Amino acid sequence: MISSSVQPVRAILTSVAILLGATAGGVPIAAAELMALDGSWSGGGSVKFPSGAKEAARCRANFKKRGAESYQVSARCASPSGKVEQTALLTYVGSNQYSGSFFNTEYKVDGTITVTVTGNSQNVSITTPAGSSATFRLTR
C-alpha cells in the first residue's frame, strides 16, 4: 500500500516518464532529427513539488519509432520517495523538439512535457497544473 505522502512524488515522476503526443502541425521533418531518439536514454534531474520542496530523481527511457512523427516511449523513474513505470507517445514539433501531454491513470495526474534533443543528450521539462515541475538531462 502506498502512503499518501509518496503519491505526490510518484505523480511528478510519472509526469517525467509520461510523454503523450501532440500533433506536429505539418512541420517538415529531417530523418536524422527523428532517428536521434531511437534507443535507450538515462539520466537525472530534479523534481519540484507545489510546496516548493525539491527532490533528486533518475530516469531510464526507451524510445521506439512508431510513426513518421512519433515515438513509443517506456520509462522508469525513481526518487528516494518512490518509483514509477509508464508508456507514452511523443510527437515531433520542430527544431529537434518533441512535445506532448501526459495523463497517469494511477494517480490522475496530467500536464505538459517538452523534450529537446542535442546530439546524444536530451533535456526534458515537465509541468503540471497543480504546480509540480521537473527537469532532466538524459544521455545515451
Order of alpha helices (4+ residues) and beta strands (2+ residues): alpha-beta-alpha-beta-beta-beta-beta-beta-beta-beta-beta
